[in-house]
C-alpha cells in the first residue's frame, strides 16, 4: 500500500502549495514506512512526484518514487502483483513492475512503447493505481486496475495544476474539481499535446472484454469475459431440488465439480493475499492478517481459507465493530415501556433487557461465527476483537471520515465509511481486555454478493424475468464493480496505514464465476439463506461451517448500527447528500 501524489504545473497552471501540503500529510498516513519527493522539469512544466510506502512485500522497504537509474523514468506504484508478472516469493513487486515498464525504452517507436505499457498492465492480477513518467516520449501514464480496487483521484481545471492523488482535498465550502479517475482503462498525458489555459485531456486506452477486442487495436483486454448466458434445462432443475431431511439443495455432479473448482481458485486467491506478508520487525508473534468480521457467510469462509495458508501457531484477528446508536437505543426503550404498560416482563428467554447496547446484529453473528471457527480449527488462536464505538467518539471523528471519503458525499457513504474506519483502526477489546490489532493486511468479503446473487435486487429480477433477467442483473452488478465504492473504502481504511484485500475480486475468481452457468452459482427458486450464493453455502458446509452457511446478507451499516445514527430526520435516505 502506498500514497501517491502528483502535480503538473506551469506559469498558467500555478502550483498550489497549500493543497499540496495538506495532501502530502494525508498520503503520508497511508505509507508510514517511507516518504519521498521527486521533482523534474519538462519544457515549461514542473512535475512533482510524492510517494509514501507501507512495506508489505519483500525483505526491505523499497523507497518511492522509484527512479530509473539512467533514463529519467519515474514510478509511483500503489498496488500488489499477485499474479501475471513473475514476482518470486519474498521479492518486492514495485521493482518488478519498474523493470517491465522500462522495456518501453527498447521499443522501436512510440507506438511500440505504448504496446509494451498496455501488455504489461493487462497481465497484472492484483489491485493497483499508478503514475509513471516515461521520459523518452515525455508522457505521463496513470491508471487504476480494471475493478477500481485502489483509489486515485484527479483535479483538472483551466488555471490550476493537473493533480493526481490517492486521497482528495476537501476544502469545505469551496467548489471542488476532485473526481475519481475512472477505472475504464489506462490514461496517457503527452506533454507535447498540452494546450495552456485549458483542461488537460489525456488519451484513454480502454479496457475491453475479450470478445469485443479487435486484433491490432490499442486497448487492454479484460481478464474475464461477460457472464455465461446458458439457461438451465428442466431436467437439470428437476435434479436440483431440496433434500427433504436437511433443506439443502441437492448436489449433482455438475454442482460438485463447480464447488471444487471454486474452492480451489478462491483458496489460491486467499493464499496469495496472506502467505507473503512480512512480519513486523518489532515482533514475530503479532498477527499479520486481520479479517473484517461480521460473522457473515463471506467473511467466515475467507477466515476458514486463511486458516489453511497461515502457520497454525499464528493468531488471526477477527475485527468486529458495533456502534452506540441513540436512535436504536431510544426505540428499544420505547419498546420496553410499551411492554411494561401491557404488564409484560421486559426480560425474554434470551435476557433481552440485559443486552449491551453493542449487541448489534453483526456482534451476535460475529460471536456465533468465531465459536464455529474455534470448533472447526481448535488449535488456531482466533482473536475476536470487539470494537465498541461510543456515539460521542463517532461524532468526534465524523468530519475526518467525511474528508477521507470525499469526493463521495452521501448519507450512505458516511454510514459505511464510519463502520470501516473504526473497524480497520482495530482498537477494541478481547474478553474485556483492551487490545489493538496491528495487522497491516485486512481481508474483506466484498464482491461475493455482486457475483453470487446476494442482493434483494437479484431475487426481484428472478421473479420478474426468471433466469434471463437474473443474468442481466448480475452482469450489471459485475460491470458496476469498478464504478462503485472500492476507491472510497481504500481511502478510509488506508488512513491507518493498513491495506485491504478482496479475494472475491481476484480476477481469476471473477473469470471463473463469469464462465460458470448462473444456476451453478445461485438458485433463487429457494428461500433466503438457501438459494442466493448457493455455491458459497455448499463450500462453507464442506469447510466445516454448517451454521454460517445459512446466514444471509446484511449491509454493514445495519449490522453495525451506523445507519440513521447522525441524521436529524427519519425521512433521511441513503442517497441524500450530507449537509
N, C-alpha and C positions, 0 to 999 in steps of 0.2 A: 504494500500500500504506500502511496506517495501523494504528496500535494503538488500540483502543477500550477504555475502562474507565469503568464507570458504577456508582453506588451510590445506593440509595434507603433512607434510614434514618429512624428516629423514636425516641422515648423507649423504645418497646417492641422496636424492631428496631435495636439500637445499632450505630453505625458502628464498624468495626474498622480502626483506623489502621495497625496493623502489617501486616495483609493488604493494605491499600490501598497502602502504601509499596512492598511487595515487587512488587505487580502493576504499579505505575506504572513501576518500574525495568525490568521485563521488557517492558512495552509500549513504553517509550522506545527500546529496541533495534530495534523494528520500524520506527520512524519517526524517524530521526536528524536530519531537517531542521527540524522544529519540534515543540514540545510546549506544551500549554496546558490550564489547568484552568478550568472554568466552574461556578459554584455558584448555586443558587437554592432558594427555599423555596416550598412549596405546602401550605397548611393546616398540619398538624403535621409534615410530612415535609421532609427535607432531600435535595436531589438534587445529586449531584456528577457532572460530565462531564469526562473527561480524554481527549485525543486526541494522538497523535504522528503525524507525517506524513513519508512518503517521497515526495519530489517526482518524479512520473513523467508528469505531464500539464501542458501549458500553459507559458508563459514564466516564471512566478514561482510560488513556493510559496504555496499557499492555507492559511493557518493554521486549524486546527480546535481545538475545536468551532466550527462556523460558526453564528453567531447572527443571527437576523432583525433587521433594522435598527429595526423599530418594534413588532413583535408578540410578542416574547419566545420565539419558536421556537428550538430548538437542534438541530443536526445533527452527528452523528459518523458519517462515511462511510468505510468501508474497501472500496473496490470500483473497478471500471472499467466505464464505459459505452462499450461497443464499437459498439453499435447500438441502435435503438429510440427513443432521445431524440436530438434534434438537438444534437450537440456538434461544432461546427466544428473542423477540423484545427488543432491548436495551442492549443485552449481547454481550461481545466480543467473536468473533468466534475462535481466536487463542487458548484461554483456552479450548474451547470445542474440538478442534482438538487434543490438547495435551492429554486431558482426554481420548479420544477414542484411541489414539495411545498407551497410557500406559497400555491398556488392553493386549498388546502383552506380558507383563511381567507375565501374569497369564496363558499363553499358556503352554500346556504340554511339548512341544518341539519346536525346531527352525522352523520346518515346520508349526506348529500351529501359531507361531508368524508371519510368512510370510503371512499366510492366513488372519490373522486379519488386517495386513497392507493393503493388496490388497482389502479386503472387505471395510475398512473404506474409502480409497481413491476413490474407484469406486462409492461410494454413493454420493459423494460431487457434487452438482451442483454449479458451480462457477469457476472463473479463479483462478489458483494458480501456484506457484512454491514453492518448499520447500526443506529444508535439515534437516534430522532427524538422530541423533545419537542414536542407540539402544545399550545401554551399556551391557545388559545381553549377547547378542550374538556378541558384538563388530562389529557391521555392520552400515555402513553409507548408508542411504536411501535418494534418491533425485529424483526429477521429475518436469515436467511441466504438466499442465492439458491436456486432450486429444485434445483440439483445439489450444494449444500453446498460450493462451491469456496473459501469463506473461513471461517475459524474464528470462532466465537462461543460462549462458554460462559456458563452461568448458575449461580448459587448461591442456593438458596432454603431458608429454614428458618423455624421458628416464632418465633425470637427474634433472629436475626441480620439484617443488611441484605439486601435483594434486590440482587444484583450481576450485572453482565454484563461480560465481559472477552474480549479476543482470545486471552489466554493464562491458564491456570489457576494456582492457588496450591497447590503440592504440599507441605502441612505434614506431613512424614514422621512416621509413627507415630500420627497423629490421624485420626479419621473425617472424611470429606470429603463435602460435598454438591455439589461441582462436577460438572456434566454438560454435554455438548454440546447447545446449543439445536437441536432437531430442524429439519431443513430441509424442513419439511412445510407451510409457509405463513408468514403474517405475524402476529405477536402484538401485542396491544394491552392495555396495563395502565392502566385508568382509576382515577385517584386516588380518586374518589368511591366506587368499588366496593370498596376495600380494607378488610379486617377485621383490626384489630390482633391480634397473638398467633397468627396463622395463617400458613400458607404461601400467599403471594400467588399467585393463579391468573389468568393472563392469558387473554384471549379469543383464539381461533385462527381466522384466516381462511385456510382450507386451499387448497393447490394442487390442481387437478383437471384430468384430461385433457379436451381439448376435447369429446370425445364424451360425457363424464359431466356437463358443466356444464348447469345448468338456468337458463333465462333469468330474470333478476331476482334470482338467488341471489348472496349476498355471498361470493364466493370468487375465487381467482385462477386464470386459465386457463393451464395449462402450454403452453409454446411448441413442444411436439412431441406427437404422438399415440402411441398404442400401436403396436407393431410391425405391419407389413403381414403378414397371415397367409396370403398366396397361396402355394400349393404348386406346384412346377414340374410341367409335363406331361411325359410320357415322351418326346414328340417333342423338347421343348426340351432335356431331359437328353441325348438322343442326339446333339444338336449340340455339346454342351459336353464333348467328350472331350479326351484329352491328345494334343498334337501328337507324333507318333512320333519326330521328329527332336530336338525341344527338351525334351520332357517338360513343357511348359507348357500349361495349359488353353486350348482354342481360344477366340478372342474373336468372339462373334457380334455382330450389330448391336445387340442389346439390351445386351450386356455393354459394348461400346464406348461406347454412349450413357451408361451408368451411370458408367463410368470418367471420361469428360469432365466430367460434372456434378459428380462427387465431387471431382475435381482442382480444379475451379473454386471450389467452395464451401469446401473446405479451404484452398485458396490465399488466399481472401479472409479466412478466419479467422486465418491466419498474418499476413497483411498488417496487419490491424487490431491485432495484438499486437506488431509490431516496428517499424512505419514511423513511429510518432508518439512514440517515446521520446526525450526531450530529452538533448542532450549534457551531460555534467558540465562545470561551469564551469571546472574545472582543466585540462581537455584535451578537444579535439575529436577526438583520434586514439584515445582509449580506446574499446575495444569497448563498444557499448551493450547488446548482446544476447549471451547465452550459451545453449548447448544442453546439457541434461543428456544426456550422450552415451555410450551403451554400444556404439554401432555397430550396434544392432539396427534392424529394419525401421522401426519407428515413428519413432524419433528421427532417423534419417538422412533419411527423407522430409521431415520438418519442417525439417531443416537445408537440404535442397535447395530447398524452397519459400521459406525465409527468404532464401536467396541471390537469389531473383528480386525481392525487395522492399526490399533494402538496397543502398545505393550500392556499386558494385564495388570502390571504394577502401577500403571499411570492413572491418575484421577481424571475424570471428565466432569467439568462444571455444567450444571443444568440451570440456566438463568430464567427465573420465573418472576414476572413483575405484576404488581397489583397496586391500585391507587385508592386513596381515600376520596370518595366522591360524595360531596354533601347532598347532592340531589338523590342519589341512590339511598343514602342513609336516611334522608327525610322520608322517602317513600316507604322504607322499611318501618320507620317509627309510626307513620300513619297507619300502616297495616296492623301493627301490634295494638294500637289504640282501638282500631275497629274490632279486633278480636276480643279485646277486653270488654268493650261495650256489649258484645254478644255473649258475655260470660264464658268465653272460651279461653283456655290456657294459651299463653304465648310460647309454651315450650312444646314442640312437636317431638316425634320419636327420635329425631336426629339432634335434638338440643339446639334448635334454630336460634333461640334467644341468646345463647352463649357464644355464637359465632363471632369471630373477629370481623371488623369492617374490611379486612383484607382477604377474607374468604370469598374471593371473586370466582366466577366460573372457571377461569384459567388456573387459579390457585388450586381448586378442588380437583380438576382433571390432572393438573401437574403432580399433585401428591399421589393420585392413583397411578399415574404413569411411572413415577420413579419407583413405586412399590413393585410394579410389574417388571421393570428393568432389573431390580435387585433380585427378583426371583429368577429371571432369565439368565443373569450374569452375577451370581452371588460373590464372586471373587474380585469383581471390579468395585472400586470406590466411586460411587456416584454422589457428587456434591449437589444436593438440591438447595439452590441459593434463593431464599425468599427475599425479594426486593420490594419492600413496602415503601410507598411514596406518599407522605402526608400532603394534604391539599396545599398547605402554605408553601412547602418546598417546590411543588409543581408550579405554582404561580410565580415563585421567585425565578424559576428557570424558563418561564414561558417565552419571554422576548428573545432570549438567546436561541431557543429552539426555533422560533419563528424566523430569525435571521439565518439560521443554518438551512432551513428547508426552502428559503427564498431561491428562485422566484415563484415557487408554488405557494399558494396563499389561501387555501380554503379551510373551512372548519374540519373537514375530514382529514386533510393533510396534517393539521395540528394534532388531532386525536391520535393518529397513527404515529406521527413523529415523536410525540411526547412519550408514548409507550416504548418506542425503540431506543430513544436517547437514554432513558433511565435503565432499561434492560441491559443495554450494551455497556453502560458505565460499570455495572457489576457490583455495586455496593449494596450489601444486604446482610443476611444472617443465615447461619446453618444451625438448626436446632437451638435457636435463641442466642447463639454466639455471633458477634459481628464478624463479617467476612467480606473481603473484596476480591473478586475474580481478576487475576492479572493475565488471563489467557488472551493472547493477541489475535487469535483466529476465532471468529464466530461462525457457526453453521446455522443456516436458515432454511426452512422448508418452503420458501416462496417458489412458486412455479408449478407446484403439483396441481392446485385447483384449476388453473387455466388449461392445463393439458389433459386432465383426467375427469372433467365434468363436475368439479366441486362446488360450483356456484348455483344458486337457485335459478339463474337465467338459463342454465343448461337444461334443467328439468322443464322449464317453461317452453323452451324451444322444442324439446322432445314431444311434449304434449300437444303442441300446435302443429308440428310438421314431421313427427316421427324421426327416423334415423337421418334422413336427408337434412332436415333443419338443424338437428343436433350437430352434424358435421360442419355445417355452415357457421353455426355459433362458435364451435370450438376453434375453427380456423380463424375467425375474427379475434378470439382471445389470444391465440398464438401470434397473430400478426401485430396485436397491440402491445405485446410484452415490452418491446423496445421503446414505446412512447408513453409508458405509464409511469411508475414511481420508483424505479430502481435507482435513478440518479439521486432522488431525494433521500432514499434510505441510505445510500452510500455517504452522502454529506452528513447525515445525522450520526451514524454510528462511528464513522472515522474520526469524529471530533474527540474521541477518547484515545486516539492512537491505536485503533483496532481495525481489523479488516473482516468484512462479512463475506461469506462464500455460499454459493447457491448450487448444491449438487443437482437439483431437479432441472436447473438451467444449463448444465453441462451440454454443449451442443451435440455430443454423441448420444446423450439421453434424449434430447429433443428430436434428433434424427430418427432414433428407433421408435419413439412414440408417434411421430408423424407417419412412419411407414406401417405401423400396426393398424389393422382394421379397428374401427371405432368400438365395435361390440366386444372386442377382447380387452378393452381398457375400461369400459363402463357399460352398465346395463340399467338404464333408468326406468325399466318396467318395474323394478323392485323398489321397496321403500327406502326412505332416507336412512343412511347408516349401513346400507347394504349394496345398492346399485351404483352410486356415484363413487368414483375412484376404486372400482371393483378390483382391478389388478393389484393395487397397492394394499387393499384389505387382505387379499389372498396372501400376499407377500408377508404382511405383518403376522398372520397366523403361522406361516412357515418359520418366521424368525422367533416364535415363542411369545407373541403378544396378542393373545386372543381377545382380551378385554379392550385394548386400544383399537383393535380392528373394527369396533362398532362405533367409534367416535365420528361425529360429523363436523362440518365446517362451522367455525365461529370466528368472526373477524376480531382482530386483536383489540380494537377499541371497545368492543363489547365484552370480550373475555377478561380484559384487564381493568375495565370500568373507567376509561378515559372519555368515552362518548358523552356528550352533553354535560361535561364537568364544569366548563367555564362559561357557557353561553347564558345569556340573560333570559332567553325566550324558549319556550318549549317548541315553538314553531321553527326554530333554527334547524336548517338542513345541512347535510354534509357538504353539498356543493356550494353553499353560500360562502362568499368572500369574508375573510376576517375583517373586523372593524378596527 
